[in-house]
Amino acid sequence: MSLLANECVREFTYKSFSVEKKEEESVKIKIIDNPEAVAYCSILWPSAPILALYLWEHRSELIGKYILELGSGTALPGILAAKCGAHVTLSESALLPRSVNNLKRTCELNDLNSSQVAVIGITWGLFTSNVLQLKPLDLIIASDCFYDPSVFEDILATVSFLIDRNPHTEFLTTYQERSSDWSIEPLLHKWQLACSSISIDSLGVESDIDINDLVGNHSIHFGLQKIFVSNLPWTISSRELRQYFSGFGNIYQARVVFDRDTGLSKGFGFVTFQSEESVNKVLKSTNHTIEGQPIVIQPTK
Ligand SMILES: C[S@@+](CC[C@H](N)C(=O)[O-])C[C@H]1O[C@@H](n2cnc3c(N)ncnc32)[C@H](O)[C@@H]1O
């Protein structure tokens, strides 16, 4: 594979001792970086090695999982997930064919063929056939895609759509804080999503990597989380769902899902608490019943 002007290949090695297998595990990933590039997709941004390291340290949970990477760019996290045994789809804006082609070159560089890693064009906020035809996903990943407020809603619209199609899907993203004025909170509310941060304090310990060497202290992980409630009586509204669960703690949001065509309840919904303590209380308590009907509760995180 030939490189274009100013491009270089960077090699990343992830190594850890596996307690279960009693041996050292390692993978090598190559990516094409172009620090001088004008196009964002050609630069390896500091959030990407952080997300990749997080995935590496959770690699046993990735095997056989269906993962979509949004705004992959140089695709370090997605390629790593594929090397750890996940079924990965890398994506880049369909409006930037060159960036989609870069993903194909990166797969080639890592000896991954199209049956191992799919490469597609997904433009955030556009519901094209590429999005509609995606198989149910276990995980959506994105590094440094919240880089400009003008794209926040488009990303969340895509994520919300994919999570609605499969409520077990989680979204894991790293971001670089570029302005303390920016917030996705009102948009999370609008798109009926909630997020929680994941501490990166102990990240790198297993792999003997100092994360401060990677990015300083500007990045943070967070995953979107919903509690899934099913077998709800069809007469229950979001207000009554909230009422029932408010006994367990402060609620950020409660929502029953209704069929768009018939307007009838689909018999399931989501509740998001403001603290994990409340979630734990709900999970510890058995026999949840609304209007005499036992309901089923599943954590999504
Ligand atoms: C800051 S870069 C991050 C790239 C890579 N994930 C990383 O962390 O190194 C943002 C990425 O989002 C892609 N992107 C920008 N706007 C997009 C859109 N509307 N839809 C899909 N991808 C987009 C860019 O091409 C670029 O690869």
PDBQT file of the ligand as one rigid body, heavy atoms in Angstrom, charges set to zero:
ROOT
HETATM    1  C1  LIG A 401     -11.922  15.132  15.226  1.00  0.00    +0.000 C 
HETATM    2  S1  LIG A 401     -12.033  13.877  14.041  1.00  0.00    +0.000 S 
HETATM    3  C2  LIG A 401     -11.855  12.373  15.000  1.00  0.00    +0.000 C 
HETATM    4  C3  LIG A 401     -11.330  11.243  14.171  1.00  0.00    +0.000 C 
HETATM    5  C4  LIG A 401     -11.000   9.966  14.940  1.00  0.00    +0.000 C 
HETATM    6  N1  LIG A 401     -12.203   9.362  15.489  1.00  0.00    +0.000 N 
HETATM    7  C5  LIG A 401      -9.972  10.226  16.017  1.00  0.00    +0.000 C 
HETATM    8  O1  LIG A 401     -10.326  10.366  17.201  1.00  0.00    +0.000 OA
HETATM    9  O2  LIG A 401      -8.779  10.291  15.700  1.00  0.00    +0.000 OA
HETATM   10  C6  LIG A 401     -13.765  13.849  13.639  1.00  0.00    +0.000 C 
HETATM   11  C7  LIG A 401     -14.115  12.789  12.610  1.00  0.00    +0.000 C 
HETATM   12  O3  LIG A 401     -15.505  12.868  12.324  1.00  0.00    +0.000 OA
HETATM   13  C8  LIG A 401     -15.714  12.813  10.910  1.00  0.00    +0.000 C 
HETATM   14  N2  LIG A 401     -16.927  13.592  10.629  1.00  0.00    +0.000 N 
HETATM   15  C9  LIG A 401     -17.066  14.928  10.663  1.00  0.00    +0.000 A 
HETATM   16  N3  LIG A 401     -18.326  15.301  10.366  1.00  0.00    +0.000 NA
HETATM   17  C10 LIG A 401     -19.004  14.143  10.152  1.00  0.00    +0.000 A 
HETATM   18  C11 LIG A 401     -20.358  13.851   9.818  1.00  0.00    +0.000 A 
HETATM   19  N4  LIG A 401     -21.258  14.832   9.657  1.00  0.00    +0.000 N 
HETATM   20  N5  LIG A 401     -20.719  12.563   9.691  1.00  0.00    +0.000 NA
HETATM   21  C12 LIG A 401     -19.810  11.568   9.866  1.00  0.00    +0.000 A 
HETATM   22  N6  LIG A 401     -18.519  11.775  10.173  1.00  0.00    +0.000 NA
HETATM   23  C13 LIG A 401     -18.115  13.053  10.312  1.00  0.00    +0.000 A 
HETATM   24  C14 LIG A 401     -14.477  13.456  10.324  1.00  0.00    +0.000 C 
HETATM   25  O4  LIG A 401     -14.260  13.047   8.997  1.00  0.00    +0.000 OA
HETATM   26  C15 LIG A 401     -13.407  12.981  11.283  1.00  0.00    +0.000 C 
HETATM   27  O5  LIG A 401     -12.869  11.747  10.904  1.00  0.00    +0.000 OA
ENDROOT
TORSDOF 0
